[in-house]
Protein backbone atom coordinates (compact mmCIF):
# COMPACT_ATOMS: atom_id res chain seq x y z
CA UNK A 1 0.00 0.00 0.00
CA UNK A 2 2.78 2.39 0.90
CA UNK A 3 4.49 1.71 -2.42
CA UNK A 4 1.28 2.64 -4.26
CA UNK A 5 1.05 5.94 -2.36
CA UNK A 6 4.73 6.69 -3.03
CA UNK A 7 4.33 5.92 -6.74
CA UNK A 8 1.28 8.17 -7.09
CA UNK A 9 2.97 11.02 -5.19
CA UNK A 10 6.00 10.77 -7.51
CA UNK A 11 3.77 10.91 -10.59
CA UNK A 12 1.91 13.94 -9.22
CA UNK A 13 5.21 15.66 -8.40
CA UNK A 14 6.51 15.02 -11.93
CA UNK A 15 3.42 16.46 -13.62
CA UNK A 16 3.28 19.51 -11.33
CA UNK A 17 6.95 20.27 -12.05
CA UNK A 18 6.39 19.67 -15.77
CA UNK A 19 3.44 22.07 -16.01
CA UNK A 20 4.35 24.73 -13.44
CA UNK A 21 8.15 24.52 -13.37
CA UNK A 22 9.66 26.89 -10.81
CA UNK A 23 6.42 28.75 -10.23
CA UNK A 24 5.71 29.81 -6.67
CA UNK A 25 2.48 27.84 -6.72
CA UNK A 26 4.00 24.49 -7.70
CA UNK A 27 4.48 23.33 -4.12
CA UNK A 28 0.95 24.32 -3.13
CA UNK A 29 -0.58 22.53 -6.11
CA UNK A 30 1.56 19.47 -5.34
CA UNK A 31 0.41 19.45 -1.71
CA UNK A 32 -3.28 19.72 -2.63
CA UNK A 33 -3.11 17.03 -5.32
CA UNK A 34 -1.16 14.70 -3.03
CA UNK A 35 -3.69 15.15 -0.24
CA UNK A 36 -6.57 14.40 -2.61
CA UNK A 37 -4.81 11.30 -3.96
CA UNK A 38 -3.97 9.93 -0.50
CA UNK A 39 -7.51 10.62 0.71
CA UNK A 40 -8.95 8.81 -2.33
CA UNK A 41 -6.67 5.80 -1.83
CA UNK A 42 -7.70 5.66 1.81
CA UNK A 43 -11.41 5.74 0.93
CA UNK A 44 -10.98 3.00 -1.70
CA UNK A 45 -8.96 0.87 0.72
CA UNK A 46 -11.61 0.99 3.44
CA UNK A 47 -14.46 0.50 0.96
CA UNK A 48 -12.90 -2.74 -0.28
CA UNK A 49 -12.68 -4.15 3.26
C-alpha positions in Angstrom: 0.0 0.0 0.0 2.8 2.4 0.9 4.5 1.7 -2.4 1.3 2.6 -4.3 1.1 5.9 -2.4 4.7 6.7 -3.0 4.3 5.9 -6.7 1.3 8.2 -7.1 3.0 11.0 -5.2 6.0 10.8 -7.5 3.8 10.9 -10.6 1.9 13.9 -9.2 5.2 15.7 -8.4 6.5 15.0 -11.9 3.4 16.5 -13.6 3.3 19.5 -11.3 6.9 20.3 -12.0 6.4 19.7 -15.8 3.4 22.1 -16.0 4.3 24.7 -13.4 8.1 24.5 -13.4 9.7 26.9 -10.8 6.4 28.7 -10.2 5.7 29.8 -6.7 2.5 27.8 -6.7 4.0 24.5 -7.7 4.5 23.3 -4.1 0.9 24.3 -3.1 -0.6 22.5 -6.1 1.6 19.5 -5.3 0.4 19.5 -1.7 -3.3 19.7 -2.6 -3.1 17.0 -5.3 -1.2 14.7 -3.0 -3.7 15.1 -0.2 -6.6 14.4 -2.6 -4.8 11.3 -4.0 -4.0 9.9 -0.5 -7.5 10.6 0.7 -8.9 8.8 -2.3 -6.7 5.8 -1.8 -7.7 5.7 1.8 -11.4 5.7 0.9 -11.0 3.0 -1.7 -9.0 0.9 0.7 -11.6 1.0 3.4 -14.5 0.5 1.0 -12.9 -2.7 -0.3 -12.7 -4.2 3.3 
